[in-house]
């Protein structure tokens, strides 16, 4: 009965290199799962946030009112993310530039656009965080696992060369143990690749939304800038 | 100004849930793998020559095997023992016998026959206490009523247990059959002089529901052909275990259709 190979025993009695490979893969798998769940939650939040903000934005609310609400929220310690942060960046820049009378409406909108572009890039950066790690786990961990397997099999065949009576039983545990490394590599890689592809497409979608929003918002700003300047011209 | 927003770390917001999920996923995986491997173990019966002393105890264990017995016993026995010593001296002989019988009706019809002789009460297996109270009847008519009343009370209090006990006893029954097979095979087994401590060979024995052995195969050799064939011969000489006919067929299919026996000489002094 003790002859029955237990998985844990195999791992425990593996050679050092194979054990090291397995530990690396376990770590990679754990970190990548951590990141998968982390990203999943983050994207879910970003999506919710975006829908919530868009609804609010197009509800006809006064934009400076919306900006003030954001101020309050950030004063309460909430991090402002996603579309709202883009809006805030653009609006802040716009209102700051609007106070300088020598700037014409084109320059106002151009300045706001620029700062929104910066905000979009920062958002993008946030969204893509960890994705590179998932990609590299997905692409390298099968190879790492394969390395462990090859090493383990090499080792067990070397043992076979030394023994006078060559039976399957002398190599089988070694090979079995070595194959665990490949299994672990695949176990780490498959979810990572799937998650990477999914998240990458989600980043794409969100980025498109942000770009669209920047365009829409700068249209509104342009209208406002024009109105402000003509009013000033009439007044002055 | 913008930087004040961006300086806020975004990460700390999401830490606990991913960490928990990660640990859960990996823990579950490890659990699954290890659990599966352990449960895939076949049930094996070890055949090792035991000193006679231990052998004798094994017999006892299989006879006592019905656990349910103890429950009713502590209550009932009280009234019974009293009348016994006082009244009929000749009685004592019959008395002890019924007692071993009593346990049997409770577990099921099967264990009874297996226990060997007690044929008397097999007819009514369902009421466990009734057979008991019935036995006293011939002896003590006067005590009978009182006994019956007590029995009734006991029954009502214990009535829930039989079901649970019955399921428990199925395992015990098959354990006792395993023990029986083990003893039978050992009695036919004469390890060759070349047997050494630490040798071990595993046989697969195929049985039919009548208890006959229809096939023996060495599935793991000890490395010593004489030892292997002595083990094989032991099973062939045993030939059949007719007691298995009493086993419920589901149990038989599960445990005894293919039987794995491990032979391992122990306490060898050479």
HADDOCK unambig.tbl for C-alpha pairs under 7 A between the chains (distance, minus, plus):
assign (segid A and resid 6 and name CA) (segid B and resid 37 and name CA) 6.43 0.50 0.50
assign (segid A and resid 7 and name CA) (segid B and resid 34 and name CA) 6.48 0.50 0.50
assign (segid A and resid 30 and name CA) (segid B and resid 22 and name CA) 5.97 0.50 0.50
assign (segid A and resid 33 and name CA) (segid B and resid 22 and name CA) 5.53 0.50 0.50
assign (segid A and resid 34 and name CA) (segid B and resid 18 and name CA) 4.88 0.50 0.50
assign (segid A and resid 34 and name CA) (segid B and resid 19 and name CA) 5.66 0.50 0.50
assign (segid A and resid 34 and name CA) (segid B and resid 22 and name CA) 5.47 0.50 0.50
assign (segid A and resid 37 and name CA) (segid B and resid 18 and name CA) 4.92 0.50 0.50
assign (segid A and resid 38 and name CA) (segid B and resid 14 and name CA) 6.08 0.50 0.50
assign (segid A and resid 38 and name CA) (segid B and resid 18 and name CA) 5.32 0.50 0.50
assign (segid A and resid 79 and name CA) (segid B and resid 5 and name CA) 6.89 0.50 0.50
assign (segid A and resid 79 and name CA) (segid B and resid 8 and name CA) 6.67 0.50 0.50
assign (segid A and resid 80 and name CA) (segid B and resid 5 and name CA) 6.92 0.50 0.50
assign (segid A and resid 89 and name CA) (segid B and resid 2 and name CA) 6.80 0.50 0.50
